[in-house]
Amino acid sequence: MMKRLLLGAVALAALGVAAPAIAADLPPAPYVKAPVMMPAIYDWSGVYVGINGGWGTSNRCWDQTGPTVIGPDGCHSTSGGFAGGQAGYRWQTGPWVWGFEALGDWASLRGSSTSLLTPANIDRSRIDAFGLFTGQVGYAWNTALLYFKAGGAVVADRNDILSGGTVVGTASGDNRWGGTVGAGVEFSFAPNWSAAFEYNHLFIANNNTQFTNPVGGALVSTDRIRGDADLVSVHVNYRWGGPVVAKY
């Protein structure tokens, strides 16, 4: 019995010594590479609506073309605030973003100057509203978007002639069509919400305006009124579609 116990102890000791050597001869376990998680990519695609507000200026020059006196009648600047809303659609391909937008704003850009041809008169201009219809192209860095826009513009232009504080010449409202170019930078600050800072230059078409006396309707003068406008604004948009997507 003692002999058997001694032989068993020797066998166990031998097995313990041999085990590390056998383990060293085994092939290594296969290495499985963990999946690499890429950062979440923000998608600007989708329909959006929003509000905007800002400040604008316009240089308005009057040239009297009749009925009796003809010549430059002076220029003045109009300025004031505006506010309104916009709606559009964007789609993203890689980092490039494409889209179109319609924007409409109420405005209060006003200004006046003394008539050069009739110093007793004041020429007064104002822009009461405008609309922009534009296409866009932009480049996105995840939640940041730089974009450029261009398209058509329509402006509700209003003009009067005053003397002694009384309107002596008024014109029916002119809705002037023209073009616009602009640029903006937009940032997403929450899922589906973004804010943008934008600049637009409006090319306002020249227009011949007939001024009549509000009492009696007699023709006072005919003027060609010209000048463009510059607008800076802040926009806040809510978008449907285009979620943040994590890619592997």
SVG drawing of the C-alpha trace seen along z (x, -y; Angstrom):
<svg xmlns="http://www.w3.org/2000/svg" viewBox="-60 -125 69 127">
<polyline fill="none" stroke="black" stroke-width="0.4" points="0.0,0.0 2.8,-2.4 4.5,-1.6 1.3,-2.5 1.0,-5.9 4.6,-6.7 4.3,-5.9 1.1,-8.0 2.8,-11.0 5.8,-10.7 3.4,-10.5 1.5,-13.7 4.7,-15.6 5.9,-14.6 2.6,-15.7 2.9,-19.1 6.3,-19.6 5.3,-18.6 2.1,-20.7 3.9,-24.1 6.0,-22.5 2.9,-21.0 1.0,-24.4 4.0,-26.1 3.8,-23.8 0.1,-24.5 -0.7,-27.0 -1.8,-30.5 -5.5,-31.3 -6.8,-33.1 -6.9,-37.0 -10.2,-38.5 -10.0,-42.3 -12.7,-44.4 -14.9,-46.4 -13.8,-50.0 -16.6,-52.4 -16.5,-55.5 -17.9,-58.8 -21.6,-59.6 -22.3,-61.4 -24.9,-64.1 -27.2,-64.0 -28.6,-67.3 -31.1,-65.7 -34.8,-66.4 -37.6,-69.0 -37.2,-72.0 -39.1,-75.0 -38.0,-77.9 -38.1,-81.6 -35.6,-84.4 -35.0,-88.0 -32.3,-90.6 -31.3,-94.0 -31.2,-95.4 -30.0,-98.5 -30.8,-99.8 -29.4,-102.6 -32.2,-104.3 -31.5,-106.8 -34.2,-108.8 -33.9,-110.2 -36.8,-112.4 -37.9,-111.7 -40.8,-114.2 -43.2,-115.6 -41.4,-118.9 -38.1,-118.6 -35.6,-115.9 -32.4,-115.0 -31.0,-113.3 -33.0,-114.0 -30.7,-112.6 -30.0,-109.4 -30.7,-108.2 -30.2,-105.1 -33.0,-103.1 -32.5,-100.8 -34.5,-98.8 -35.4,-95.4 -37.2,-92.4 -38.7,-89.1 -40.4,-86.2 -40.2,-82.5 -38.6,-80.0 -39.2,-76.4 -37.0,-74.2 -35.6,-70.8 -32.0,-69.5 -30.3,-66.3 -26.8,-65.2 -24.3,-63.2 -21.1,-62.6 -20.0,-66.0 -22.0,-67.9 -25.4,-69.3 -27.9,-70.5 -31.3,-72.2 -33.8,-74.8 -35.7,-77.3 -38.6,-79.8 -38.4,-82.7 -40.9,-85.5 -40.4,-88.5 -42.1,-91.6 -39.8,-94.5 -39.4,-98.1 -36.5,-99.6 -37.1,-103.4 -35.2,-106.5 -35.5,-109.9 -33.6,-112.8 -34.2,-116.3 -35.1,-116.6 -32.2,-118.1 -34.6,-119.4 -37.3,-120.7 -35.6,-121.5 -39.0,-122.1 -39.8,-118.4 -38.7,-115.3 -38.3,-112.0 -39.2,-109.0 -38.6,-105.3 -39.4,-102.2 -39.4,-98.4 -42.3,-96.8 -41.7,-93.1 -39.6,-90.8 -39.5,-87.2 -36.5,-85.0 -36.7,-81.8 -33.2,-80.2 -31.2,-77.1 -28.4,-76.1 -25.1,-74.2 -23.1,-73.6 -20.3,-71.6 -20.8,-69.9 -18.4,-69.1 -20.6,-66.8 -22.9,-69.2 -21.5,-72.4 -22.6,-73.5 -21.2,-76.2 -23.6,-77.1 -24.1,-79.4 -27.4,-80.4 -28.7,-82.2 -32.1,-82.8 -34.9,-85.2 -36.2,-88.0 -39.3,-90.1 -39.5,-93.4 -42.5,-95.4 -41.1,-98.9 -43.1,-102.0 -42.2,-105.6 -43.7,-109.1 -43.0,-112.8 -43.6,-115.1 -43.8,-118.8 -44.1,-120.5 -44.7,-117.1 -47.7,-116.4 -47.7,-113.7 -48.1,-115.6 -47.1,-112.7 -47.9,-109.0 -47.4,-106.0 -49.2,-102.6 -47.0,-99.9 -44.3,-98.5 -43.6,-94.8 -40.1,-94.7 -38.5,-91.5 -34.8,-90.9 -32.2,-88.4 -30.3,-87.5 -27.0,-85.9 -25.9,-85.0 -24.0,-82.7 -24.5,-81.3 -23.0,-79.1 -25.3,-76.8 -24.8,-74.6 -26.9,-71.8 -27.3,-72.4 -29.8,-69.6 -31.3,-66.7 -33.2,-68.1 -32.6,-71.7 -30.1,-74.1 -29.3,-77.8 -27.7,-79.9 -26.1,-83.2 -26.8,-84.5 -26.0,-87.3 -27.9,-88.2 -27.5,-90.8 -30.7,-91.8 -30.5,-93.1 -33.6,-95.2 -34.8,-96.1 -35.0,-99.7 -38.6,-100.9 -40.3,-104.0 -42.7,-105.2 -45.6,-107.7 -46.4,-110.0 -49.9,-111.5 -51.4,-114.0 -53.6,-112.1 -56.1,-114.9 -57.4,-115.1 -55.0,-112.5 -53.0,-115.0 -49.6,-113.7 -46.8,-115.2 -43.7,-113.6 -42.3,-110.4 -39.1,-109.0 -36.8,-106.1 -35.9,-104.6 -33.0,-102.3 -30.7,-100.7 -29.9,-97.3 -30.3,-96.0 -28.1,-94.1 -29.5,-91.8 -28.0,-90.1 -30.1,-87.6 -30.2,-84.8 -32.3,-81.7 -33.5,-78.9 -34.7,-75.7 -36.4,-72.4 -35.8,-69.5 -37.7,-66.2 -35.4,-63.4 -31.7,-62.9 -30.9,-61.5 -27.5,-61.3 -26.1,-57.9 -23.3,-55.9 -21.2,-54.1 -19.0,-51.0"/>
</svg>
